[in-house]
Amino acid sequence: MSIKTTTLCALLGLLAPTAAMAQDSAATLSRLLECKLTADQVAAFTDSINAEEVTDFAHAGSATSGDAALSLWKSDAPITAWGETSDLVHLSSTTEMLLAFKVAPGQELTRGKTIVDRIGGMSPRPDQAAMEETYGWKGMDYRKPLGGNRTARVLVDLSYSPGWVTVGCAYSDIL
């Protein structure tokens, strides 16, 4: 075996655990975003993030979100949830995470509606009309209670995050 081959094999051996960890975190995030975890599992995962034990999922910084009102975190591996794939997650709170992805300007509502239809059984936020009328808010905020204090959510916020669509799960009561 040549030195180049030995070095390559050693390097791949070092990278394999990192790639496996990234896949494990992405799989956990996928289940979290699709409301498939228990509250205890969510708490354990967020605790491991806070303890910096999850090394393949980190704050993406404002350069990624630009002017959007999103707290984006980036995964080393792609995450698939609710039929969409991205490596970005919006952490709106410790109990709500939403897969986030950019779309062409003007396509946000169409893409959001496609996801709402795919999930099925979703309804607009109860006070969405009042938010639009009172505050001039533009977008869509659809939810579907799933039991066990879990709610699927599709949020398109044209007022504060134009060009973005988010979909995921809240593990607590949300408005």
ChimeraX commands (.cxc) that place a marker at each C-alpha (Angstrom):
marker #1 position 0.00,0.00,0.00 radius 0.5
marker #1 position 1.36,3.42,-0.95 radius 0.5
marker #1 position 1.75,6.29,1.49 radius 0.5
marker #1 position -1.02,8.21,-0.35 radius 0.5
marker #1 position -3.41,5.27,-0.03 radius 0.5
marker #1 position -2.56,4.80,3.65 radius 0.5
marker #1 position -3.04,8.51,4.33 radius 0.5
marker #1 position -6.37,8.54,2.48 radius 0.5
marker #1 position -7.61,5.47,4.39 radius 0.5
marker #1 position -6.57,7.04,7.69 radius 0.5
marker #1 position -8.29,10.31,6.80 radius 0.5
marker #1 position -11.48,8.52,5.79 radius 0.5
marker #1 position -11.35,6.57,9.04 radius 0.5
marker #1 position -11.22,9.84,10.97 radius 0.5
marker #1 position -14.04,11.40,8.97 radius 0.5
marker #1 position -16.42,8.43,9.17 radius 0.5
marker #1 position -17.44,9.03,12.81 radius 0.5
marker #1 position -18.02,12.73,12.04 radius 0.5
marker #1 position -20.22,11.88,9.06 radius 0.5
marker #1 position -22.15,9.34,11.16 radius 0.5
marker #1 position -22.66,11.94,13.92 radius 0.5
marker #1 position -23.97,14.45,11.38 radius 0.5
marker #1 position -26.43,11.87,10.05 radius 0.5
marker #1 position -27.56,11.05,13.63 radius 0.5
marker #1 position -28.21,14.72,14.46 radius 0.5
marker #1 position -29.96,15.27,11.12 radius 0.5
marker #1 position -32.16,12.22,11.77 radius 0.5
marker #1 position -33.01,13.50,15.27 radius 0.5
marker #1 position -33.76,16.98,13.87 radius 0.5
marker #1 position -35.98,15.45,11.19 radius 0.5
marker #1 position -38.01,13.55,13.81 radius 0.5
marker #1 position -38.14,16.67,16.01 radius 0.5
marker #1 position -39.37,18.86,13.13 radius 0.5
marker #1 position -42.06,16.32,12.23 radius 0.5
marker #1 position -43.35,16.24,15.83 radius 0.5
marker #1 position -42.22,12.63,16.33 radius 0.5
marker #1 position -40.27,13.12,19.56 radius 0.5
marker #1 position -41.57,13.17,23.11 radius 0.5
marker #1 position -41.17,16.26,25.26 radius 0.5
marker #1 position -38.41,14.46,27.19 radius 0.5
marker #1 position -36.54,13.64,23.97 radius 0.5
marker #1 position -36.79,17.27,22.83 radius 0.5
marker #1 position -35.51,18.47,26.21 radius 0.5
marker #1 position -32.61,16.00,26.10 radius 0.5
marker #1 position -31.65,17.08,22.57 radius 0.5
marker #1 position -31.82,20.81,23.37 radius 0.5
marker #1 position -29.82,20.18,26.56 radius 0.5
marker #1 position -27.13,18.45,24.48 radius 0.5
marker #1 position -27.09,21.44,22.09 radius 0.5
marker #1 position -26.75,23.85,25.04 radius 0.5
marker #1 position -23.94,21.71,26.48 radius 0.5
marker #1 position -22.18,21.94,23.08 radius 0.5
marker #1 position -22.26,18.16,22.72 radius 0.5
marker #1 position -23.86,18.41,19.28 radius 0.5
marker #1 position -20.98,19.54,17.10 radius 0.5
marker #1 position -22.68,19.20,13.71 radius 0.5
marker #1 position -25.46,21.72,14.38 radius 0.5
marker #1 position -24.49,25.31,15.17 radius 0.5
marker #1 position -25.75,28.87,14.96 radius 0.5
marker #1 position -25.45,30.03,11.35 radius 0.5
marker #1 position -25.04,33.73,12.07 radius 0.5
marker #1 position -26.81,36.70,10.56 radius 0.5
marker #1 position -24.96,36.45,7.23 radius 0.5
marker #1 position -27.12,33.41,6.40 radius 0.5
marker #1 position -30.47,35.00,7.20 radius 0.5
marker #1 position -29.66,38.52,6.03 radius 0.5
marker #1 position -32.36,40.92,7.19 radius 0.5
marker #1 position -34.84,38.11,7.96 radius 0.5
marker #1 position -36.10,37.82,11.52 radius 0.5
marker #1 position -34.86,34.24,11.84 radius 0.5
marker #1 position -32.52,32.59,14.32 radius 0.5
marker #1 position -30.95,30.12,11.91 radius 0.5
marker #1 position -28.88,27.12,12.87 radius 0.5
marker #1 position -27.01,25.04,10.31 radius 0.5
marker #1 position -26.69,21.28,10.18 radius 0.5
marker #1 position -23.68,19.58,8.61 radius 0.5
marker #1 position -26.06,17.11,6.94 radius 0.5
marker #1 position -29.30,17.86,5.09 radius 0.5
marker #1 position -32.50,17.55,7.12 radius 0.5
marker #1 position -35.76,16.35,5.59 radius 0.5
marker #1 position -39.08,17.15,7.25 radius 0.5
marker #1 position -42.64,17.40,5.95 radius 0.5
marker #1 position -41.40,16.69,2.41 radius 0.5
marker #1 position -38.86,19.54,2.34 radius 0.5
marker #1 position -35.06,19.41,2.69 radius 0.5
marker #1 position -32.67,22.04,4.01 radius 0.5
marker #1 position -29.60,22.31,6.21 radius 0.5
marker #1 position -31.09,25.30,8.07 radius 0.5
marker #1 position -33.39,25.30,11.11 radius 0.5
marker #1 position -35.06,28.34,12.68 radius 0.5
marker #1 position -35.02,28.04,16.48 radius 0.5
marker #1 position -37.83,30.36,17.47 radius 0.5
marker #1 position -37.73,29.04,21.05 radius 0.5
marker #1 position -36.46,26.06,23.05 radius 0.5
marker #1 position -39.71,24.24,22.29 radius 0.5
marker #1 position -40.21,25.16,18.63 radius 0.5
marker #1 position -37.95,24.46,15.68 radius 0.5
marker #1 position -38.82,25.03,12.02 radius 0.5
marker #1 position -36.98,23.84,8.92 radius 0.5
marker #1 position -36.10,27.00,6.98 radius 0.5
marker #1 position -35.40,27.44,3.30 radius 0.5
marker #1 position -35.18,30.26,0.77 radius 0.5
marker #1 position -37.60,30.54,-2.13 radius 0.5
marker #1 position -37.81,32.95,-5.02 radius 0.5
marker #1 position -39.42,36.28,-4.06 radius 0.5
marker #1 position -43.15,36.12,-4.64 radius 0.5
marker #1 position -43.26,32.31,-4.30 radius 0.5
marker #1 position -43.39,32.14,-0.49 radius 0.5
marker #1 position -47.17,31.80,-0.12 radius 0.5
marker #1 position -47.48,29.31,-2.99 radius 0.5
marker #1 position -44.75,27.10,-1.51 radius 0.5
marker #1 position -46.22,27.43,1.98 radius 0.5
marker #1 position -49.68,26.46,0.71 radius 0.5
marker #1 position -48.18,23.39,-1.01 radius 0.5
marker #1 position -46.75,22.26,2.34 radius 0.5
marker #1 position -50.03,23.00,4.16 radius 0.5
marker #1 position -51.88,20.86,1.61 radius 0.5
marker #1 position -49.28,18.08,1.90 radius 0.5
marker #1 position -49.61,17.94,5.71 radius 0.5
marker #1 position -53.40,18.26,5.57 radius 0.5
marker #1 position -55.84,19.29,8.28 radius 0.5
marker #1 position -54.09,22.60,9.00 radius 0.5
marker #1 position -55.87,25.82,9.99 radius 0.5
marker #1 position -54.76,29.46,10.08 radius 0.5
marker #1 position -53.62,30.91,13.38 radius 0.5
marker #1 position -56.80,31.94,15.24 radius 0.5
marker #1 position -55.86,35.61,15.34 radius 0.5
marker #1 position -54.21,35.80,11.91 radius 0.5
marker #1 position -56.92,38.06,10.42 radius 0.5
marker #1 position -56.64,40.43,13.39 radius 0.5
marker #1 position -52.83,40.54,13.00 radius 0.5
marker #1 position -53.25,41.43,9.35 radius 0.5
marker #1 position -55.85,44.10,10.04 radius 0.5
marker #1 position -54.36,45.58,13.21 radius 0.5
marker #1 position -50.65,45.37,12.49 radius 0.5
marker #1 position -50.55,45.08,8.71 radius 0.5
marker #1 position -48.81,41.71,9.03 radius 0.5
marker #1 position -48.49,39.77,5.78 radius 0.5
marker #1 position -47.98,36.04,5.42 radius 0.5
marker #1 position -49.47,32.76,6.54 radius 0.5
marker #1 position -49.29,30.93,9.85 radius 0.5
marker #1 position -50.97,27.54,9.73 radius 0.5
marker #1 position -51.09,24.99,12.55 radius 0.5
marker #1 position -52.26,21.45,13.12 radius 0.5
marker #1 position -52.58,20.11,16.69 radius 0.5
marker #1 position -51.22,16.57,16.84 radius 0.5
marker #1 position -51.91,15.68,20.47 radius 0.5
marker #1 position -49.35,15.23,23.20 radius 0.5
marker #1 position -48.82,19.01,23.30 radius 0.5
marker #1 position -47.35,18.98,19.77 radius 0.5
marker #1 position -48.37,21.27,16.91 radius 0.5
marker #1 position -47.20,21.15,13.29 radius 0.5
marker #1 position -46.64,24.66,11.95 radius 0.5
marker #1 position -46.09,26.29,8.55 radius 0.5
marker #1 position -45.01,29.92,8.84 radius 0.5
marker #1 position -44.43,32.32,5.97 radius 0.5
marker #1 position -43.70,35.77,7.37 radius 0.5
marker #1 position -43.62,38.23,4.47 radius 0.5
marker #1 position -43.41,41.18,6.87 radius 0.5
marker #1 position -40.25,40.14,8.72 radius 0.5
marker #1 position -38.72,37.26,6.72 radius 0.5
marker #1 position -39.52,37.70,3.03 radius 0.5
marker #1 position -38.07,35.01,0.77 radius 0.5
marker #1 position -38.22,32.33,3.48 radius 0.5
marker #1 position -40.60,29.46,4.22 radius 0.5
marker #1 position -40.49,27.56,7.53 radius 0.5
marker #1 position -42.16,24.31,8.59 radius 0.5
marker #1 position -41.75,22.31,11.77 radius 0.5
marker #1 position -43.12,21.58,15.20 radius 0.5
marker #1 position -43.91,23.30,18.47 radius 0.5
marker #1 position -43.74,21.15,21.58 radius 0.5
marker #1 position -45.88,23.34,23.80 radius 0.5
marker #1 position -48.98,25.43,23.66 radius 0.5
marker #1 position -48.65,28.13,21.05 radius 0.5
marker #1 position -51.09,30.90,20.26 radius 0.5
marker link #1:1,2 radius 0.2
marker link #1:2,3 radius 0.2
marker link #1:3,4 radius 0.2
marker link #1:4,5 radius 0.2
marker link #1:5,6 radius 0.2
marker link #1:6,7 radius 0.2
marker link #1:7,8 radius 0.2
marker link #1:8,9 radius 0.2
marker link #1:9,10 radius 0.2
marker link #1:10,11 radius 0.2
marker link #1:11,12 radius 0.2
marker link #1:12,13 radius 0.2
marker link #1:13,14 radius 0.2
marker link #1:14,15 radius 0.2
marker link #1:15,16 radius 0.2
marker link #1:16,17 radius 0.2
marker link #1:17,18 radius 0.2
marker link #1:18,19 radius 0.2
marker link #1:19,20 radius 0.2
marker link #1:20,21 radius 0.2
marker link #1:21,22 radius 0.2
marker link #1:22,23 radius 0.2
marker link #1:23,24 radius 0.2
marker link #1:24,25 radius 0.2
marker link #1:25,26 radius 0.2
marker link #1:26,27 radius 0.2
marker link #1:27,28 radius 0.2
marker link #1:28,29 radius 0.2
marker link #1:29,30 radius 0.2
marker link #1:30,31 radius 0.2
marker link #1:31,32 radius 0.2
marker link #1:32,33 radius 0.2
marker link #1:33,34 radius 0.2
marker link #1:34,35 radius 0.2
marker link #1:35,36 radius 0.2
marker link #1:36,37 radius 0.2
marker link #1:37,38 radius 0.2
marker link #1:38,39 radius 0.2
marker link #1:39,40 radius 0.2
marker link #1:40,41 radius 0.2
marker link #1:41,42 radius 0.2
marker link #1:42,43 radius 0.2
marker link #1:43,44 radius 0.2
marker link #1:44,45 radius 0.2
marker link #1:45,46 radius 0.2
marker link #1:46,47 radius 0.2
marker link #1:47,48 radius 0.2
marker link #1:48,49 radius 0.2
marker link #1:49,50 radius 0.2
marker link #1:50,51 radius 0.2
marker link #1:51,52 radius 0.2
marker link #1:52,53 radius 0.2
marker link #1:53,54 radius 0.2
marker link #1:54,55 radius 0.2
marker link #1:55,56 radius 0.2
marker link #1:56,57 radius 0.2
marker link #1:57,58 radius 0.2
marker link #1:58,59 radius 0.2
marker link #1:59,60 radius 0.2
marker link #1:60,61 radius 0.2
marker link #1:61,62 radius 0.2
marker link #1:62,63 radius 0.2
marker link #1:63,64 radius 0.2
marker link #1:64,65 radius 0.2
marker link #1:65,66 radius 0.2
marker link #1:66,67 radius 0.2
marker link #1:67,68 radius 0.2
marker link #1:68,69 radius 0.2
marker link #1:69,70 radius 0.2
marker link #1:70,71 radius 0.2
marker link #1:71,72 radius 0.2
marker link #1:72,73 radius 0.2
marker link #1:73,74 radius 0.2
marker link #1:74,75 radius 0.2
marker link #1:75,76 radius 0.2
marker link #1:76,77 radius 0.2
marker link #1:77,78 radius 0.2
marker link #1:78,79 radius 0.2
marker link #1:79,80 radius 0.2
marker link #1:80,81 radius 0.2
marker link #1:81,82 radius 0.2
marker link #1:82,83 radius 0.2
marker link #1:83,84 radius 0.2
marker link #1:84,85 radius 0.2
marker link #1:85,86 radius 0.2
marker link #1:86,87 radius 0.2
marker link #1:87,88 radius 0.2
marker link #1:88,89 radius 0.2
marker link #1:89,90 radius 0.2
marker link #1:90,91 radius 0.2
marker link #1:91,92 radius 0.2
marker link #1:92,93 radius 0.2
marker link #1:93,94 radius 0.2
marker link #1:94,95 radius 0.2
marker link #1:95,96 radius 0.2
marker link #1:96,97 radius 0.2
marker link #1:97,98 radius 0.2
marker link #1:98,99 radius 0.2
marker link #1:99,100 radius 0.2
marker link #1:100,101 radius 0.2
marker link #1:101,102 radius 0.2
marker link #1:102,103 radius 0.2
marker link #1:103,104 radius 0.2
marker link #1:104,105 radius 0.2
marker link #1:105,106 radius 0.2
marker link #1:106,107 radius 0.2
marker link #1:107,108 radius 0.2
marker link #1:108,109 radius 0.2
marker link #1:109,110 radius 0.2
marker link #1:110,111 radius 0.2
marker link #1:111,112 radius 0.2
marker link #1:112,113 radius 0.2
marker link #1:113,114 radius 0.2
marker link #1:114,115 radius 0.2
marker link #1:115,116 radius 0.2
marker link #1:116,117 radius 0.2
marker link #1:117,118 radius 0.2
marker link #1:118,119 radius 0.2
marker link #1:119,120 radius 0.2
marker link #1:120,121 radius 0.2
marker link #1:121,122 radius 0.2
marker link #1:122,123 radius 0.2
marker link #1:123,124 radius 0.2
marker link #1:124,125 radius 0.2
marker link #1:125,126 radius 0.2
marker link #1:126,127 radius 0.2
marker link #1:127,128 radius 0.2
marker link #1:128,129 radius 0.2
marker link #1:129,130 radius 0.2
marker link #1:130,131 radius 0.2
marker link #1:131,132 radius 0.2
marker link #1:132,133 radius 0.2
marker link #1:133,134 radius 0.2
marker link #1:134,135 radius 0.2
marker link #1:135,136 radius 0.2
marker link #1:136,137 radius 0.2
marker link #1:137,138 radius 0.2
marker link #1:138,139 radius 0.2
marker link #1:139,140 radius 0.2
marker link #1:140,141 radius 0.2
marker link #1:141,142 radius 0.2
marker link #1:142,143 radius 0.2
marker link #1:143,144 radius 0.2
marker link #1:144,145 radius 0.2
marker link #1:145,146 radius 0.2
marker link #1:146,147 radius 0.2
marker link #1:147,148 radius 0.2
marker link #1:148,149 radius 0.2
marker link #1:149,150 radius 0.2
marker link #1:150,151 radius 0.2
marker link #1:151,152 radius 0.2
marker link #1:152,153 radius 0.2
marker link #1:153,154 radius 0.2
marker link #1:154,155 radius 0.2
marker link #1:155,156 radius 0.2
marker link #1:156,157 radius 0.2
marker link #1:157,158 radius 0.2
marker link #1:158,159 radius 0.2
marker link #1:159,160 radius 0.2
marker link #1:160,161 radius 0.2
marker link #1:161,162 radius 0.2
marker link #1:162,163 radius 0.2
marker link #1:163,164 radius 0.2
marker link #1:164,165 radius 0.2
marker link #1:165,166 radius 0.2
marker link #1:166,167 radius 0.2
marker link #1:167,168 radius 0.2
marker link #1:168,169 radius 0.2
marker link #1:169,170 radius 0.2
marker link #1:170,171 radius 0.2
marker link #1:171,172 radius 0.2
marker link #1:172,173 radius 0.2
marker link #1:173,174 radius 0.2
marker link #1:174,175 radius 0.2
view
